[in-house]
Amino acid sequence: MKKQGFTLVELMVVIVIISILSTVAVPKLFGMIAKSKASELSPAAKTYIKLQNSYIGERHMLGSWAVIGYISPGTRVSADSSVTTNFCYGSGDIRGNGADASVAIEANSVTVGWVATSRVALNDVPKNSSWTVSIAVDNAGVFRYTATVPTDGEVLTPTFTQIVH
């Protein structure tokens, strides 16, 4: 009579190999999950910049989200804010509805036009960290955008600061 099966040593080797693989794979998996949660930021900010550029081209002023026609991701909370599972979106310094929602900014001033604040911790980025898009105008009247990420946020959104170019 022949016995078939695995020896205890063979089973232990398999368990050791699986534990080594899981030690390496699990942290990478969590990093990928956080990165996928943050992936909604760049497309949302790019859309805002395109709409604001069109409005600036027509009026040479900044417009609120309602005026430029921007609708941020998620559930709308007000004309200039919304919420998703992972982020709260807001319009920064430019708020309002109607004709008074256009803002002429002075030379050498900076206005925050788009903000996304994390509702959850994303790896090393703590809860309530913000990604922003600011608009500045120089003495020649040229509008320039600056995108900023929180500390340690560059890992999650490596191209976010480049969306303004």
WOTANOR-V161399 format. One record per run of one state. SS is the DSSP state (H for helix, E for strand, C for the rest). FROM is the first residue (numbers start at 1). LEN is the number of residues. If there is no record, write none. Layout:
ss/from/len
SS/FROM/LEN
SS/FROM/LEN
This chain:
ss/from/len
C/1/7
H/8/31
C/39/1
H/40/20
C/60/2
E/62/2
C/64/1
H/65/4
C/69/6
E/75/4
C/79/2
E/81/3
C/84/3
E/87/4
C/91/8
H/99/3
E/102/2
C/104/5
E/109/10
C/119/3
E/122/1
C/123/2
E/125/1
C/126/4
E/130/8
C/138/5
E/143/6
C/149/11
H/160/3
C/163/3
